[in-house]
Amino acid sequence: MKLKVYFSFALLLFTFQGVNAQDLHHLAQDFLASLSKELREKTVFELSSEERKSFFYTPVYRKGTTFNDYNKEQTAAALALLKASISENAFEKTKEIMDLEKILIVLENNPKMPDGSAKRDPLNYHFWIFGNPEKDHYWGWRFEGHHISLNFVASEGSLVSSTPFFLGTNPGRVLEGEQKGHEVLKLETDYGYAMVNSLTPQQLEVARFSETAPVDMFTSNHSKAERLAHTGIQYADLTGDQKKLFDRLLQLYLDNYEKKFSKKAKEKIEKEGRNELYFAWAGSLERGEGHYYSIQGKTLLIEYDNTQNNNNHVHTVVRDLENDFGDDLLQDHYDHDH
């Protein structure tokens, strides 16, 4: 029965073609309208709830509701909201990350949580709605499970915050089976190596802050992202070709966002000054060995880490040092409208 459910869900997920263009609050309303009263009560939280900033990317017990709770109609409504909130590329990545759970079930011999529930489950991905999804309201939502945590705040039908934005993979590169060799976050790895290996020895001394990579990202799942202690090499100090590699890496992360929000994020970077961005590296320069990199600016922070499971377990995140979880905009709203 469980395999049949997986197959039905996978068929719906991989044939889902998206939705008609409409405001996000309509999609959230449609999703909530599809749910039973019991499921709505488990899905909806106040915008001011502490739950909104309680994000995790590890296998933990979570609130919210999951694909295990939904029928076909409810799943379609949930996916419509997700697809409208991120780019097509990011949507593909989320599908593939969820699919990696089936590999971990086999590799880890169907592990269990302390209560006996499945630790690895491609359906165990949660949805929350925070606040009232009306056009003239601020409201938020989150999609989260193992190795995915996407956090959003919207108003006037559009996203105003899309961080923290976490994507990870285990295995980073599939080592056996039908998907052998597949890497969901391959470009994030390849572009990082291309960037660091383009540096001269003198530049590398500035960029690499440690010969040992950290065990995880410095920001982890902290509810507030702080500026990192390391800086790295400044964009202004790169050659023309190196700047192109830097731009390609930066663009890769920003292109995970929904199109309009991505454009705003890029405009914000240009306004703050691309020369104020820094690239930093830790760990080995050799593939297959532990490594880490970051891109850091006045408000932007990107982290990538690959050290766990014999350096085959990738974590990536984008944080906003001012407006994570929409905090800056929400505080301004509360200060002036309340």
BAROBA-164222 format. One record per residue: residue number from 1; residue in three letters; y, x, z of N, C-alpha, C in turn. Coordinates in steps of 0.001 Angstrom, whole numbers, plus 500000, padded with zeros to 6 digits. Each point is the difference from the previous one (the first is absolute). Example, Ala and Ser with C-alpha at 12.3 -4.5 7.8 and 13.67 -1.06 7.14 Angstrom:
! BAROBA-164222
  marba  bamar    n_c2    n_c1    n_c3   ca_c2   ca_c1   ca_c3    c_c2    c_c1    c_c3
      1    ala  494310  513190  507800  501190  499110  500000  501200  500900  500000
      2    ser  501050  499650  499280  501190  500820  500060  501090  499230  500730
***
This chain:
! BAROBA-164222
  marba  bamar    n_c2    n_c1    n_c3   ca_c2   ca_c1   ca_c3    c_c2    c_c1    c_c3
      1    met  498800  500827  500000  501200  499173  500000  501256  500866  500000
      2    lys  500008  501071  500829  501158  500879  500087  500265  500666  498654
      3    leu  498953  500447  499308  500178  500634  498701  500579  499014  498996
      4    lys  499600  498749  500094  500530  498984  499101  501484  499798  500230
      5    val  500415  499992  501279  501411  499865  500341  500788  501185  499453
      6    tyr  499469  501219  500179  500655  501191  499480  500176  499895  498492
      7    phe  498933  499550  499319  500060  499923  498545  501054  498988  499553
      8    ser  500028  498837  500642  500960  498960  499629  501418  500469  500220
      9    phe  500219  500671  501124  501343  500494  500295  500394  501086  499010
     10    ala  499079  500919  499722  500296  501089  499061  500324  499442  498620
     11    leu  499274  498969  499578  500266  499391  498702  501398  499411  499954
     12    leu  500398  499317  501071  501341  499418  500062  501054  501094  500038
     13    leu  499775  501035  500793  500974  501076  500161  500211  500760  498705
     14    phe  498933  500329  499320  500133  500846  498819  500338  499222  498732
     15    thr  499966  498660  500071  500440  499210  498853  501346  499355  500269
     16    phe  500555  500244  501177  501284  499401  500348  501105  500614  499141
     17    gln  500693  499169  499273  500970  500485  499028  501442  499866  500457
     18    gly  500221  499507  501201  501379  499913  500478  500506  498578  500009
     19    val  501294  499827  500125  500593  498697  500195  501237  499880  499128
     20    asn  500445  498777  499836  501271  499792  499323  501117  500566  500851
     21    ala  501034  500517  499330  501119  500572  500736  500657  498930  500857
     22    gln  500073  500224  501281  500673  499095  500910  500354  500754  501267
     23    asp  500845  499412  500800  500449  500681  501212  498860  500161  500990
     24    leu  500071  501105  500771  498922  500301  500934  499789  498909  501035
     25    his  501089  499373  500457  499828  498988  501047  499171  498822  499491
     26    his  500085  499680  498706  499162  498937  499449  498525  500384  500060
     27    leu  499717  501253  499696  498611  500462  500047  499469  499982  501428
     28    ala  500839  500388  500960  499595  499955  501406  499774  498559  500443
     29    gln  500864  499108  499565  499837  498588  500333  498717  499432  499402
     30    asp  499720  500373  498753  498764  499542  499358  498775  500511  500746
     31    phe  500061  501249  500412  498890  500582  500762  499785  499238  501307
     32    leu  501075  499766  500750  499877  499297  501272  499543  498561  499807
     33    ala  500477  499370  498927  499607  498613  499727  498511  499882  499687
     34    ser  499407  501087  499486  498574  499969  499667  499115  500124  501233
     35    leu  500580  500459  501107  499215  500256  501202  499855  498752  500865
     36    ser  498908  499941  500723  499831  498947  500994  500957  500255  501163
     37    lys  500198  498996  500842  500880  500155  501161  499539  501159  500875
     38    glu  498703  500108  500187  499452  501069  500846  500298  501374  499409
     39    leu  499814  500149  498682  500263  501288  499374  501489  500326  499992
     40    arg  500860  498989  499803  501448  500241  500041  500425  500508  501366
     41    glu  499449  499427  501047  500359  500423  501354  499607  501445  500261
     42    lys  498934  500464  499346  499550  501382  500167  500762  500961  499087
     43    thr  500654  499457  498979  500661  500824  498995  501486  500186  500265
     44    val  500658  498980  500565  501459  500002  500139  500420  500493  501383
     45    phe  500964  500947  500011  500580  500538  501227  501519  499967  499863
     46    glu  500676  500054  501132  501459  500084  499970  500432  501326  499361
     47    leu  501144  499986  499340  500521  501236  499413  500285  501036  501077
     48    ser  500351  499535  501182  500312  500898  501124  498755  500438  500768
     49    ser  498835  499542  499589  498762  500314  500704  499701  501492  499973
     50    glu  499486  500514  501118  499578  501400  500054  498863  500266  499014
     51    glu  499276  498972  499633  498892  500139  499065  500465  500556  498653
     52    arg  501249  499717  499616  500484  500410  498684  500000  501518  499836
     53    lys  500211  500730  501080  500050  501461  499914  498711  500658  500501
     54    ser  499013  499201  500295  498728  500519  500484  499087  500240  498807
     55    phe  500303  501052  499245  499220  500249  498781  499015  501141  500202
     56    phe  498845  499873  499359  498925  500981  500107  499359  500196  498632
     57    tyr  499418  501174  499793  499270  500236  498752  498572  500453  500276
     58    thr  499560  499843  501239  498640  500338  500399  499215  498710  500258
     59    pro  498673  500079  500133  499222  498796  500313  500240  499572  501452
     60    val  500827  498998  500202  500315  499476  501325  499932  498479  499953
     61    tyr  499997  499383  501171  500079  498547  500063  501439  499581  499683
     62    arg  500145  499054  499104  501317  499564  499574  500146  498492  500155
     63    lys  501247  499580  500131  500304  498576  499946  500176  499621  498536
     64    gly  500598  498847  499737  500119  499567  498619  498688  499418  499501
     65    thr  499957  499615  498720  498795  499448  499390  499599  500869  498817
     66    thr  498730  499910  499621  499458  500896  498973  499343  499221  498872
     67    phe  499595  500744  498979  499282  499392  498883  498689  499363  500455
     68    asn  499458  500464  501118  498807  499368  500542  500264  498558  500413
     69    asp  501270  499690  500297  500367  498659  500461  500356  499054  498858
     70    tyr  500229  500542  498794  500594  499215  498921  498967  499479  499008
     71    asn  500335  498843  499437  499248  499520  498850  500641  500559  498726
     72    lys  499518  499591  498854  500480  500552  498741  501484  499715  499798
     73    glu  500449  498782  500298  501401  499630  499834  500900  500815  500916
     74    gln  499585  500154  501246  500798  500757  500972  500051  501479  499633
     75    thr  498893  500538  499525  499972  501393  499556  500961  500212  498835
     76    ala  499987  499076  499049  500887  500111  498847  501460  499963  500425
     77    ala  500340  499141  500961  501384  499894  500484  500418  501265  500731
     78    ala  499086  500558  500776  500291  501244  500714  500218  501147  499012
     79    leu  499151  500091  498994  500116  501064  499003  501262  499853  499160
     80    ala  500428  498762  499763  501230  499783  499246  501192  500586  500745
     81    leu  500036  499803  501316  501072  500565  500814  499939  501521  499991
     82    leu  498795  500546  500114  499844  501454  499994  500448  500596  498672
     83    lys  499529  499421  498905  500300  500585  498696  501484  499927  499684
     84    ala  500681  498966  500479  501436  499870  499746  500826  500953  500848
     85    ser  499398  500598  501014  500735  500845  500948  499870  501489  499717
     86    ile  499080  500381  499108  499785  501413  499685  499860  500154  498485
     87    ser  499924  501236  499545  499861  500239  498568  498569  499771  499548
     88    glu  499821  499926  498688  498653  499848  499441  499130  501189  500384
     89    asn  500567  501218  499958  499232  501193  500378  499567  499942  501449
     90    ala  500900  499585  500878  499664  499916  501421  498953  498922  500243
     91    phe  500080  498909  499260  499004  498933  500131  498616  500531  499621
     92    glu  499937  500795  498940  498723  500598  499602  499474  500935  501082
     93    lys  500902  500777  500593  499579  500919  501061  499448  499250  501202
     94    thr  500660  498900  500393  499518  499239  501152  498608  499436  499725
     95    lys  499773  499510  498797  498676  499479  499664  498951  501091  500132
     96    glu  500313  501188  499484  499026  501094  500009  499772  500534  501416
     97    ile  501053  500010  500814  499845  500436  501396  499095  499039  500754
     98    met  500210  498708  499798  499132  499006  500632  498559  500187  499550
     99    asp  499807  500330  498744  498661  500170  499444  499291  501206  500602
    100    leu  500766  501001  500463  499388  501175  500632  499251  499637  501284
    101    glu  500327  498861  500596  499292  499569  501210  498507  499838  499724
    102    lys  499665  499567  498792  498584  499825  499658  499275  501341  499943
    103    ile  500713  501055  499629  499414  501339  500001  499789  500479  501433
    104    leu  500990  499742  500866  499888  500422  501399  498891  499253  500735
    105    ile  499739  498758  499611  498895  499256  500612  498695  500751  499808
    106    val  499815  500545  498797  498771  500737  499687  500014  501373  500658
    107    leu  501118  500736  499851  500076  501354  500549  499841  500020  501512
    108    glu  500517  498970  500662  499987  499968  501466  498921  499076  500562
    109    asn  499100  499551  499121  498871  499174  500421  500457  498714  500697
    110    asn  500903  499305  499357  500479  498693  500452  500461  500026  501462
    111    pro  501037  500772  500301  500452  500138  501394  500593  498700  500538
    112    lys  499981  499881  501342  500493  498796  500655  501145  500321  500968
    113    met  500866  499031  500199  501010  500067  501038  499325  499706  501336
    114    pro  500674  500291  501127  499384  499757  501316  499501  498573  500212
    115    asp  500635  499018  499348  499560  498613  500184  498893  499605  499034
    116    gly  499522  500954  499196  498917  499721  499074  500440  499599  498607
    117    ser  501302  499803  499787  500496  499644  498675  500002  501236  499101
    118    ala  500095  499763  498713  499942  501102  499030  501216  500908  500127
    119    lys  499776  501307  500028  501095  500960  500038  500554  500234  498601
    120    arg  499145  499916  499000  500409  500171  498608  499743  498689  499277
    121    asp  501056  499426  499439  499882  498687  499391  501124  499817  498984
    122    pro  499689  499905  498699  501046  499846  498979  500749  498681  500067
    123    leu  499534  499069  500822  500709  498733  500190  500878  499997  501243
    124    asn  499880  501023  500822  500696  500013  501290  501409  500573  499855
    125    tyr  500799  499352  499173  501395  500382  499791  500877  498812  500360
    126    his  501000  500261  500832  500715  498959  500722  501368  499681  499406
    127    phe  500394  498738  500163  501320  499520  499605  500717  499427  501217
    128    trp  501280  500330  500099  500887  499404  500992  501268  499525  499284
    129    ile  500577  498903  500470  501345  499587  499608  500857  500038  501258
    130    phe  501157  500647  499908  500897  500114  501161  501279  499219  499729
    131    gly  500242  498992  500818  501189  499185  499831  499767  498857  499031
    132    asn  501073  499405  499560  499956  498828  499125  500348  500414  498574
    133    pro  499058  499942  499070  500280  500464  498631  500847  499008  499204
    134    glu  501263  499951  500342  500980  499204  499259  500964  500949  499293
    135    lys  500591  499550  498915  500861  500857  499194  501150  500589  500794
    136    asp  500640  499184  500846  501188  500463  500719  499667  500564  501375
    137    his  498722  500318  500224  499563  500610  501255  499542  501432  499745
    138    tyr  500037  500812  501055  499251  501252  499979  498602  499686  500517
    139    trp  499003  500485  499307  498621  499810  500425  499184  501203  499513
    140    gly  498835  500157  500531  499189  501151  499624  498544  499649  499853
    141    trp  499249  500942  499486  498550  499823  499938  499329  501360  499919
    142    arg  498708  500019  500287  499251  501257  499965  498610  499759  499426
    143    phe  499526  500979  499252  498625  500040  499511  499384  501283  500526
    144    glu  498881  499893  500720  499491  501178  500692  498503  499924  500248
    145    gly  499393  501160  499952  498603  500199  500358  499754  501498  499978
    146    his  498731  500402  499971  499708  501432  499990  500655  500668  498795
    147    his  500867  500958  500277  500672  500833  498993  501032  499260  499144
    148    ile  500427  498831  500449  501111  499302  499350  500878  499381  501079
    149    ser  501298  500275  499935  500955  499284  500848  501311  499897  499236
    150    leu  500259  498804  499487  501187  499731  499194  500865  499001  500760
    151    asn  501234  500392  500297  500875  499224  500866  501276  499608  499254
    152    phe  500338  498721  500043  501106  499500  499190  500946  499120  500812
    153    val  501279  500052  499629  501001  499033  500458  500717  499504  498754
    154    ala  500262  498686  499946  500633  499407  498820  501135  499078  500419
    155    ser  500887  499781  499059  501093  499037  500169  500531  499657  498611
    156    glu  500487  498785  499846  500534  499555  498708  498992  500203  498870
    157    gly  498738  499817  500315  498957  500056  498985  499530  501375  499602
    158    ser  500581  501067  500576  499656  501367  499604  499710  500863  501217
    159    leu  499313  501104  499770  499713  500943  501078  501255  500773  500386
    160    val  500201  500176  501295  501084  500846  500502  499447  501194  500763
    161    ser  498692  499989  500275  499331  501131  500642  498550  500006  499560
    162    ser  499472  501207  499740  498611  500121  499571  499341  501220  500637
    163    thr  500409  500283  501224  499393  501102  500752  499762  499552  501444
    164    pro  499003  500609  500656  499103  501050  499541  499081  499514  498869
    165    phe  499701  500935  499080  499147  499715  498854  498890  501047  500021
    166    phe  498840  499621  500530  498896  500945  500204  498847  499686  499062
    167    leu  499496  501039  499340  498762  499924  499223  499170  501238  500309
    168    gly  498713  499821  500222  499112  501128  500276  498646  499798  499352
    169    thr  499208  501054  499956  498665  499906  499407  498991  500842  500760
    170    asn  498823  499420  500192  498841  500708  500522  498772  499373  499343
    171    pro  499304  500779  499181  500278  501394  499637  501203  500119  499068
    172    gly  500710  501136  500133  501093  500259  499088  499481  500131  498575
    173    arg  498921  500716  499863  499293  500125  498715  498550  499619  500243
    174    val  499507  499016  499262  498630  499528  500175  499039  501085  499529
    175    leu  499063  500365  500864  499137  501149  499726  498654  499642  499387
    176    glu  499611  498729  500062  498705  499622  499450  500006  498513  499646
    177    gly  498961  499587  499282  499887  498595  499635  500693  499676  498693
    178    glu  500111  498694  499713  500555  499543  498728  501458  500418  499806
    179    gln  500742  500128  501091  501412  500365  499901  500237  501493  500205
    180    lys  498983  500805  499899  500129  501436  500241  501174  500593  499215
    181    gly  500844  500752  500716  501145  500641  499384  501274  499175  500043
    182    his  499900  498723  500368  501187  499135  499988  500904  500305  501194
    183    glu  501309  500103  499733  501009  500220  501038  501090  498948  499845
    184    val  500108  499107  500955  501010  498945  499926  501401  500597  500025
    185    leu  500210  500991  500849  501316  500624  500144  500017  501382  499343
    186    lys  499378  500100  498860  499884  501282  499300  501366  500581  499633
    187    leu  500900  499183  499485  501301  500511  499576  500818  500487  501183
    188    glu  499873  499313  501132  500712  500452  501196  499552  501409  500390
    189    thr  498718  500290  499793  499467  501333  500274  500402  500985  498904
    190    asp  499759  499627  498753  500274  500904  498873  501470  500391  499918
    191    tyr  500888  499025  500139  501433  500285  499883  500500  500860  501159
    192    gly  499395  499806  501184  500372  500835  501142  499625  501451  499767
    193    tyr  498769  500234  499518  499564  501360  499684  500857  500615  498900
    194    ala  500313  499209  498981  500819  500520  498901  501357  500445  500517
    195    met  500549  499233  500925  501308  500341  500547  499940  501299  500806
    196    val  499062  500095  500934  499966  501177  500866  499617  501253  499226
    197    asn  499127  499855  499011  499567  501175  499246  501003  500439  498956
    198    ser  501064  499227  499824  501081  500415  499099  500994  500922  500702
    199    leu  499919  500078  501324  500975  500768  500771  499730  501495  499918
    200    thr  501048  500775  500007  499869  501454  500070  499606  500381  501425
    201    pro  499501  501215  500207  499665  500420  501367  501175  499856  500964
    202    gln  501198  500288  499533  501176  499882  500860  500283  498530  500323
    203    gln  499878  499139  499021  500208  498574  500234  498926  499431  500921
    204    leu  498766  500478  499841  498903  499510  500818  500214  500326  501477
    205    glu  500587  501140  500258  500293  500364  501388  500938  498986  500653
    206    val  500880  499429  499205  500923  498984  500506  499310  498647  500111
    207    ala  499187  499664  499004  499392  498667  499935  498852  499818  500989
    208    arg  499155  501057  500170  498813  499841  500851  500345  500326  501453
    209    phe  499891  499000  500843  500374  500177  501404  498812  500354  500887
    210    ser  498779  499908  499454  498815  500377  500765  498858  500279  499040
    211    glu  499177  500985  500323  498828  500285  499184  498846  499064  500326
    212    thr  500166  499202  501056  498988  499019  500393  500590  498607  499871
    213    ala  499307  499122  499321  500484  498634  499830  499776  499203  501281
    214    pro  500888  499064  500320  499808  499159  501185  498805  499073  499812
    215    val  499445  499506  501096  498818  499142  499916  500339  498630  499433
    216    asp  501251  499620  500033  500430  498739  499413  501503  500084  499752
    217    met  500562  498954  499447  501432  499946  499771  500739  500013  501338
    218    phe  501147  500607  500026  500762  500109  501243  500480  498638  500493
    219    thr  500340  499106  499082  500504  498687  500416  498885  499070  500447
    220    ser  498753  500311  499630  498845  499191  500390  500324  498516  499797
    221    asn  499705  499176  501004  500362  498587  499906  501121  499662  500979
    222    his  500886  500978  500215  501120  499778  500908  500881  498865  499483
    223    ser  500457  499157  500891  500821  498863  499588  501382  500435  499531
    224    lys  500416  501199  500383  501268  500538  499524  499755  501389  499421
    225    ala  500399  500209  498769  499820  501300  499344  501180  500906  500336
    226    glu  499712  501196  500449  501031  500975  500345  500016  501116  498959
    227    arg  501153  500617  499843  500110  501145  499098  499036  501100  500451
    228    leu  499307  500609  499049  499016  501020  500323  500681  501314  500367
    229    ala  499322  500785  500837  500569  501271  500451  500082  501006  498852
    230    his  499033  499946  499092  500041  500922  498859  500880  499418  498892
    231    thr  500532  500869  499165  500818  499528  498877  499349  500370  498670
    232    gly  499849  501299  499726  499423  500420  498735  501058  500523  499057
    233    ile  499698  499959  498716  500916  500522  499002  500845  498865  499431
    234    gln  501274  500250  499837  500937  498977  499550  499924  499820  498480
    235    tyr  500172  498773  499583  499976  499669  498569  500992  500866  499226
    236    ala  501166  500236  500586  501039  500788  499333  499554  501427  499722
    237    asp  498992  500487  500732  499545  501382  499844  498814  500137  499050
    238    leu  499650  498928  499322  498897  500036  499045  500511  500304  498594
    239    thr  499124  500530  499175  500341  500195  498595  499932  498657  499273
    240    gly  500448  499990  498753  499968  498766  499227  498599  499436  499856
    241    asp  499024  500858  499695  498617  499545  499846  499432  499518  501332
    242    gln  500342  500694  501078  499518  499581  501314  500597  498657  500403
    243    lys  501241  499770  499644  500627  498708  500289  499279  498871  499274
    244    lys  499530  500261  498794  499249  498991  499254  498697  499654  500713
    245    leu  499334  501022  500553  498768  499760  500755  500287  499231  501282
    246    phe  501085  500358  500667  500424  499288  501207  500292  498538  499665
    247    asp  500763  499780  498926  500368  498642  499593  498764  499167  499683
    248    arg  499021  500624  499354  498774  499284  499652  499245  499566  501258
    249    leu  499947  500887  500981  499329  499682  501260  500732  498884  500741
    250    leu  501314  500118  500082  500805  498979  500676  499841  498647  499312
    251    gln  500070  500010  498674  499897  498771  499220  498668  499301  500241
    252    leu  498942  500773  500175  498674  499443  500222  499991  499073  501212
    253    tyr  500644  500426  501072  500035  499189  501216  500938  498803  499859
    254    leu  501149  500218  499402  500956  498905  499848  499494  498936  499032
    255    asp  499140  500391  499087  499456  499048  499039  498921  499102  500597
    256    asn  499647  500222  501264  499099  499065  500685  500719  498706  500375
    257    tyr  501313  500069  500053  500779  498835  500417  500106  498956  498897
    258    glu  500292  498785  500414  500359  498933  499062  501205  500460  499186
    259    lys  500082  499588  498754  500937  500578  499032  501448  499988  500478
    260    lys  500490  498859  500477  501402  499914  500428  500252  500854  501230
    261    phe  499046  500005  500932  500184  500801  501196  499923  501487  499668
    262    ser  499118  500365  499092  499889  501389  499566  501317  500486  499410
    263    lys  500629  499178  499197  501283  500362  499401  501055  500236  501076
    264    lys  500024  499130  501010  500964  500159  501091  499734  501283  500789
    265    ala  498717  500305  500213  499639  501211  500738  500448  501249  499253
    266    lys  499825  499991  498687  500416  501146  499184  501527  500138  499992
    267    glu  500697  498874  499928  501462  500035  500035  500505  500535  501337
    268    lys  499309  499658  501070  500383  500488  501327  499844  501513  500084
    269    ile  498926  500526  499437  499774  501445  499991  501100  500703  499219
    270    glu  500350  499464  498852  501053  500617  499183  501340  499961  500732
    271    lys  500267  498911  500704  501253  499885  500745  500063  501025  501125
    272    glu  498882  500200  500681  499959  500964  501099  499987  501433  499475
    273    gly  499548  500168  498764  499981  501328  499388  498605  500574  499921
    274    arg  499484  500127  498789  498660  500566  499823  499928  501432  500528
    275    asn  501130  500709  499959  500015  501377  500513  499766  500070  501500
    276    glu  500082  498852  500682  499771  499960  501443  498535  499769  500352
    277    leu  499133  499955  499000  498573  499831  500235  499330  501362  500176
    278    tyr  498919  500019  500795  499259  501229  500294  498510  499770  499784
    279    phe  499331  501031  499506  498542  499990  499856  499410  501034  500952
    280    ala  499015  499581  500793  499364  500912  500955  498484  499936  499845
    281    trp  499349  501101  500328  498537  500116  499854  499431  500659  501237
    282    ala  498759  499611  500341  499241  500675  501050  498548  500089  499559
    283    gly  499326  501068  500409  498594  500160  499668  499767  500852  498773
    284    ser  498797  499876  499462  499561  500841  498888  500608  499547  498672
    285    leu  500059  500942  499050  500406  499684  498634  498793  499766  499107
    286    glu  498801  500157  500563  498767  499858  499236  499448  498587  500126
    287    arg  499576  499443  498886  499399  498669  500014  498740  499979  500855
    288    gly  499818  498889  500678  498833  499846  500852  500219  500470  501420
    289    glu  501148  500615  500260  500322  500452  501354  501132  499156  500563
    290    gly  500123  499992  501322  500959  499131  500661  501441  500267  499566
    291    his  500735  498939  499702  501383  500179  499564  500836  498767  500345
    292    tyr  501303  500209  500023  500972  498970  500378  501295  500273  499261
    293    tyr  500711  498939  499632  501355  500198  499498  500889  498838  500410
    294    ser  501288  500236  499951  500971  498945  500294  501187  500125  499055
    295    ile  500646  498884  499762  501300  499936  499354  500916  499316  500993
    296    gln  501114  500643  500293  500887  499479  501040  501451  500060  499538
    297    gly  500728  498925  500255  501417  499936  499676  500777  499385  501147
    298    lys  501196  499512  499701  500838  499414  501045  499333  498786  500638
    299    thr  499378  499166  499175  499329  498806  500536  498557  499884  499534
    300    leu  499626  500698  498951  498647  499904  499446  499059  501015  500630
    301    leu  498777  499566  500278  498955  500905  500470  498679  499606  499360
    302    ile  499383  500957  499336  498667  499824  499415  499089  501045  500623
    303    glu  498808  499581  500432  499017  500942  500530  498658  499802  499292
    304    tyr  499317  501122  499790  498653  500020  499429  499185  500983  500829
    305    asp  498780  499605  500370  499143  500885  500780  498554  499845  499542
    306    asn  499298  501131  499881  498586  499977  499634  499291  501101  500766
    307    thr  499487  499654  501177  499316  500985  500838  498699  499465  500584
    308    gln  499866  498706  500145  498831  499430  500664  498801  499937  499061
    309    asn  498808  499826  500597  498760  499886  499220  499863  501131  498982
    310    asn  500100  501224  500500  499899  501190  499140  501040  499972  498892
    311    asn  501205  499615  500364  501133  499999  499071  499753  499082  498804
    312    asn  499423  498838  500294  499731  499011  498954  500362  498601  500503
    313    his  501177  499912  500611  500424  498770  500680  501530  500010  499976
    314    val  500591  499194  499116  501430  500078  499720  500783  498909  500719
    315    his  501127  500386  500585  500965  499057  500564  501348  500219  499328
    316    thr  500651  498925  499590  501364  500087  499469  500840  498890  500608
    317    val  501279  500282  500164  500895  498958  500528  501420  500255  499516
    318    val  500737  498928  499799  501435  500060  499742  500685  499290  501160
    319    arg  500973  500678  500602  500766  499421  501106  501491  500061  499671
    320    asp  500746  499106  500596  501453  499989  499889  500559  500335  501370
    321    leu  500700  501105  500107  500467  500478  501302  501063  499103  500618
    322    glu  500568  499084  499229  500971  499049  500537  499494  498569  499970
    323    asn  499323  499634  498918  499710  498588  499771  498514  499673  499993
    324    asp  499181  500806  500693  498598  499650  500153  499890  498605  500610
    325    phe  499074  499211  499489  499820  498616  500464  501268  499162  499824
    326    gly  500924  500466  499165  501252  499279  499814  500922  500041  501195
    327    asp  499772  500960  500915  500735  500024  501268  501509  500066  499821
    328    asp  500458  500856  499090  501442  500183  499829  500658  498714  499506
    329    leu  499407  499385  498995  500558  498766  499458  499906  498857  500999
    330    leu  498888  499904  500710  499840  498929  500975  500980  500152  501156
    331    gln  500223  501230  500454  500951  500224  501089  501399  499614  499572
    332    asp  500361  500379  498772  501315  499615  499476  500120  498487  499903
    333    his  498937  499346  499589  499987  498542  499895  500204  499364  501381
    334    tyr  499259  500493  500998  500121  499447  501345  501386  500246  500594
    335    asp  500572  501181  499707  501309  500341  500549  501118  499124  499443
    336    his  499870  499593  498740  501103  499288  499341  499784  498494  499877
    337    asp  498745  499567  500062  499733  498578  499770  499522  499259  501234
    338    his  499930  500702  501120  499494  499338  501223  500960  500235  501150
***
